[in-house]
Amino acid sequence: MTRSDLVVLLAERFGQLAQRDTEFAVKTILDAMSDSLARGHRIEIRGFGSFQVNRRPPRMGRNPRSGEQVLIPEKLVPHFKPGKALREGVDAHSTANKELLAAQQIQG
């Protein structure tokens, strides 16, 4: 699902909101989450998951063309950890799809 897909889905589900208002709401939420992570804060959405910033320490890498060793600097990267409800929901959906495919293959 893309950002624009999310905007369309929300606009359809909440008919009282104009497409423009829905787009603004999605942008506002995502911007707030980005700003919070940039400040080093952790974001937790119950039933969905949590976002936090992980530190990747500096390390030695290798330039693939020359083979020369290169120092790769420290990086701070966002990390998402799915919540229990999301993991179980995805697993249940995946299991149901596999069972449906198996039943279709048996039928011919």
N, C-alpha and C positions, 0 to 999 in steps of 0.2 A: 504494500500500500504506500502510495506517495502522499506528500503533503496535500496536493490538490485533491486526491481521492478522499482524504480525511475531511477536507472542507466540504466537498459535495455530499458526503455521507451525513455529516452533521447538519447541513442545510436542509437535507431531505427529512431527517429525523425530527428536527425542531423547526417546523414550518413557520413559526412566528418570527424567526430570525432571517434577515436578508442574507444572501450569499456574501455580500461585502462585510456584514457584521461578523459572520462566521469566520471568514478569512482573517479578519482583524483579531478575533478571539484566539484562533490557532496560532497566529504570529506572536501575539502577546504572551501566550503560555510558553511557547518554544524559546522566545527571547529571554523570558524570566528564568527558565531552566538553564539556558546557556550562560547567562550572567552569574547565576548562583554557582555553577560548576567552575567558572572562571575565577571566582573568589575563593574557591577551595571548599565550598560547602557540599554536603551530601544531600541528595534528594531521595525521598522514599515515598512511593505511591503504593499504599496497602493493596494487596491482591494483584498487583502488577509487577513491581520490582523496585530496585534502587539503582541510582546512578551515583558514582563517586569518581574522584580523580585519583589515578594511580601514577606513581613515579616510576619511570624507567631510568635506571642509573646509566651513567656514561659507559661506553664500552668500545672496544677496538673492533672495527669492521674491516672489510677488504674491498677495494675498488675492483669490480669485476673485469674491467678492461685491462688495467695495468697490473693487477695483483698487489698493488701497494696498500699497506696498512693505513687506515684512516680512523681518526678518533670521532666517534659518533657521540654528540653531546647528550646530556640528560634531557628527557622529555617528560612532560606531564600529559597523560592521555585519559580521556573519559572512559569509564568502564561501566557496563550495565550487568546487573545480576538479577535474573528473573525471580519473581516471588513464587511461593509454593503453589498458589492458585493458578498462576499462568503456566507453570511447568506441567501441572496435572492436567489442565485444560488442553494444552498442546498434545500431550501424550495420549489423552483419551481420544482426541480427534484423529490423531495419527493411527491409533489402534483400530478405530472404527473404519477408517479408509482402507486399511490393510484387509480387514475382514470382508468388506464389501468387494474388493478386488478378487479375493480368494473365492468368494461365492459366485462371482461373475465368470471366473475361469472354470469352475466346476460345471456350470450350466452350459458352457460351450462357447 
